[in-house]
Amino acid sequence: MGNDIWELRPLDDRIFFFYLRDNAFILLHHFLKKIKKTSHRETEQAKRNQPDYLEKGI
C-alpha cells in the first residue's frame, strides 16, 4: 500500500495497520470487503489516518 501500511486479510475483513515502534502496531482502518477489488476510498482512509498517530507520537 505504501507509507509502510500493511493489510491483514482474514476472511472478508480487511485491516490496514502500520508498525510504530517497540513492537507496537497501530490499526488504521477496518472494513468488510464486499467486492473483489479493494476500494480506493478504503485505502485512502487508512493513509489519512496514519499521520494523526505519527504526529501524536503515541
Backbone torsions as a table, in degrees:
resi	resn	phi	psi	omega
1	MET	NA	-23.4	-176.1
2	GLY	94.4	172.1	-178.4
3	ASN	52.9	27.4	-178.3
4	ASP	57.3	28.9	176.7
5	ILE	-95.2	132.6	-178.4
6	TRP	-115.6	164.9	-176.9
7	GLU	-128.7	126.1	170.7
8	LEU	-93.4	143.8	-175.6
9	ARG	-131.5	58.6	176.1
10	PRO	-76.4	119.5	-179.6
11	LEU	50.4	-122.8	-179.1
12	ASP	-93.9	-0.4	178.4
13	ASP	-81.9	148.7	171.5
14	ARG	-130.7	130.2	-179.0
15	ILE	-130.0	120.3	176.7
16	PHE	-96.2	137.3	-177.7
17	PHE	-150.9	167.7	171.9
18	PHE	-144.1	158.3	178.2
19	TYR	-85.8	127.3	-179.7
20	LEU	-93.1	-69.0	177.1
21	ARG	-177.9	165.2	176.6
22	ASP	48.3	47.1	179.7
23	ASN	60.4	28.8	177.3
24	ALA	-102.8	127.9	176.3
25	PHE	-114.8	134.7	-179.3
26	ILE	-107.1	122.9	176.4
27	LEU	-83.3	121.0	-174.7
28	LEU	-93.9	-37.8	-173.1
29	HIS	-163.6	140.9	178.0
30	HIS	-131.1	142.1	173.7
31	PHE	-156.4	161.9	175.1
32	LEU	-93.9	125.9	-177.9
33	LYS	-82.5	124.3	-177.6
34	LYS	-115.2	-13.6	178.2
35	ILE	-123.3	167.2	-175.0
36	LYS	-64.4	-43.9	-177.7
37	LYS	-97.1	139.0	177.9
38	THR	-68.5	131.0	-178.3
39	SER	-64.6	138.3	176.0
40	HIS	-59.4	-35.6	179.7
41	ARG	-59.7	-40.5	-179.1
42	GLU	-68.3	-42.3	179.3
43	THR	-67.9	-37.5	178.2
44	GLU	-66.0	-34.8	177.4
45	GLN	-61.0	-43.8	178.2
46	ALA	-62.4	-42.8	179.6
47	LYS	-65.0	-34.0	177.8
48	ARG	-71.5	-31.0	-178.1
49	ASN	-76.1	-30.4	-174.2
50	GLN	-58.6	-47.2	-177.6
51	PRO	-59.0	-30.8	178.1
52	ASP	-57.6	-44.4	-179.3
53	TYR	-72.0	-37.6	-179.7
54	LEU	-68.0	-38.3	179.2
55	GLU	-68.9	-39.1	-179.0
56	LYS	-75.8	-22.2	179.4
57	GLY	62.5	38.2	-177.1
58	ILE	-61.2	NA	NA
